[in-house]
Amino acid sequence: MSLIEEIDFGTPASKSTTMVTLTIDGNEVTVPEGTSIMRAAMDAGHQIPKLCATDMVDAFGSCRLCVVEIEGRAGTPASCTTPVMNGLVVHTQSERLKKLRKGVMELYISDHPLDCLTCGANGDCELQDMAGAVGLREVRYGYEGENHVFAKSNGEVNAAWMPKDESNPYFTYDPSKCIVCSRCVRACEEVQGTFALTISGRGFDSRVSPGMSESFLGSECVSCGACVQACPTATLTEKSVIEIGQPEHSVVTTCAYCGVGCAFKAEMRGEEVVRMVPYKDGKANRGHSCVKGRFAWGYTNHKERILKPMIRERIEDPWKEVSWDEAFSFAAAKMRGIQKKYGRDAIGGITSSRCTNEETYLVQKLIRAGFGNNNVDTCARVCHSPTGYGLSQTFGTSAGTQDFDSVEDTDVAVIIGANPASAHPVFASRLKKRLRQGAKLIVIDPRRTEMVESPHVKALHLPLMPGTNVAVVTALAHVIVTEGLVNEAFVRERCDWSEFEEWATFVAQAKHSPEATAILTGVDPKTLREAARIYATGGNGAIYYGLGVTEHSQGSTTVIAIANLAMATGNIGRPGVGVNPLRGQNNVQGSCDMGSFPHELPGYRHISGDAVRDQFEALWNVKLNPEPGLRIPNMFDAAIEGTFMGLYVQGEDILQSDPNTKHVVAALSAMECVIVHDLFLNETANYAHVFLPGSSFLEKDGTFTNAERRIQRVRKVMSPKNGMADWEVTIGLAKAMGFEMNYSHPSEIMDEIAALTPTFTGVSYAKLDELGSVQWPCNEKAPEGTPVMHIDGFVRGKGKFIVTEYVATDERTGPRFPLLLTTGRILSQYNVGAQTRRTENVVWHAEDLLEIHPHDAEQRGVRDGDWVRLQSRAGETTLRAEITDRVSPGVVYTTFHHPDTQANVITTDYSDWATNCPEYKVTAVQISPSNGPSDWQKSYDEQARHSRRIAPAEAAE
């Protein structure tokens, strides 16, 4: 193995279809119009020296190393900023060019430290490389004059010198090594879109500055790593590289955080990760990253990680470390005993949206074929199950319609109930780049998120009251229908016309107008009408939505309403448009695809279908139960009733993530065997009897499927620290249960998935290695996958319009609970925080905070930073208040990343009418001052600490 070297062409590729031919160093080169001479030369195999140029940002032309000669033109233009033209004759090397480049390099080196042997970039420094490329052998200028290199000059303090900034936990900034190429500044602006960096001063006093001469940690920097990646010297360097040294080999794999599915090069020394570098050929991220994927992988080595299997008879007992065989035997005996005592249907399992497709497939196979029932569910139940239902009803498939590249053709983006800047930051950066080019943005959210206003971006914001999504989307449809903005040609050709007419009649009713619904939604009718007109007439319109749509009692209804809107305006079936759910976890799409719902086998085929079951029974050599099993909420209810007594949970922390924590505690406490398969003793493990240590994404092979249906390889870069990959653990448990599953590698599991799942028939590890990734459906009709769905027609045939009547949630405000609580994520943390809380990311978010409007805070005597009591009909907790106008009066907001807060002790059992997805986003609450943690928090913490005791290992005789 060796380092994967990616070609840097110096400037971005041109999208022009017009070709231009020129001659470079005697060779004819044909490239798209708009291509720079530098890139054209690189295409021909001629590398022109450069320092300020890189193909992730636009050409700048400041370093003057890339000068060339063009026959018939005077001077030596910069090749990065000079576009190709037909018939040009270019020379990249001559005596004049050599002298110019050497002179430029002498000037750079004369104000640069010569500590190359001890420098963190030694072996990976473009300045070093270019000095060699231009043949620099001496520097005539020395350090006698002014410089930025030494703290003292001529025995006195050097005012031009600045100390190293080590405030960021992941990288350092050493101003003395800065050559002011501006690559970091441009990456922050053009790639990330944060505009946190600038060049302060002029001439010799120029230097990179985070904000107004702030520290990196104290500035608006979001630690995405784009600046570090762009830096050609050691000015910005990962601390891990400084500590470990340069990597010696790399492996391409996929990030295990959100549903964007960024591809990374894991750069290694032996089995130690040196750094994670975003892969430019990754089709989801195109070489960009966020703070989590780029830097927050340290949890894989955290001291709290459990590496040995453990068992105990009662949850009050300390854990006992045992061998794998003993753990499997103990777990199997418990589960078989429960089935013998309570019946076959008394046990079940929950698959993980963080594990691979192959591992998820095995868990549902174990439950259906080994346990003998269909009591399998997944975390998608509590996030995007309404997406599956709503899109399958209207379009015929349970996933988003576009790839992320599609956003580059979008003219109008509508974000509903999502905050990509925090939850899907790499996609947010791609979207913001398109917005800076002139596309328009509409944000429908109770909170003024980071997407509403960012540098050079101003969205049209519809701040609706939580729980009124259906009313708002139907009001948008009302405007489109009543003002004649429907794309009638598309609807007549692609959709059921009679169903459309029924729907159009419904939305056209006066009660659905923006003016009539405003009393419910709180949205200004003029703003709503403007938004509808922009979406319907502004060109390619794309809708992106998140958990703020699905986690409601009418989550499925809202998804259907969104689909109706897209069909009515013809915004389906081409680049730049579509309906796109932003999936929260790295493989939540894959866990659904793999048959993790109790009523569906892999590929979203109902368990009751005889022909479908026959296929699985023939390959699995077992008879399958045709009856759908229990959903997660049903499992909890049945446990309290005493009929569901055993649960296998792989890679999910249901105690922290599911609603009404007290109800979950009661259910887990009632069970006789809870098996937790995870990296850490999470909150669910407090009530477990068996703990099976898991493996991280760095320690196994497999695939993830991201939000755009993209199937990508996960590749093992180190041996599992626990001794077994997760797929091997499930096989071991299955064998102990008496159900043999024989695979020697995850590729064999994927082959089985492909044989049984119509949308995966063309998927194999060989194809993924060849193409990098594919988007399902991947089969005979689409052998290389399907980036955009429903191009010539909907999967179900004709698009189906469905009437969406607004029904208010049963969770109402009143005198006791006058405020509405909604929840969300923050950039630095992920889901329940099990991974990110065990990294340096806690420096940005050490605790969950409650956002409250100044008016509501003043009424309750709450000051910024005060402890407050947050109480609902379900329970109460305490946390600190943050007073802000990001939320409207009457609305409060918090995150759910920290178990100390246990935000879900507040949320209720209300759920989506079609899928049982919990209504996390609407909870009636009251806020009052508090002195600190509540009694419940204290008792919970005490129980957790007691439950996590591990008995000392017995001494060997």
Summary of the structure (lengths in Angstrom):
residues: 957
radius of gyration: 29.2
end to end distance: 43.6
largest distance: 92.3
contacts: 3542
relative contact order: 0.11
helix: 34%
strand: 18%
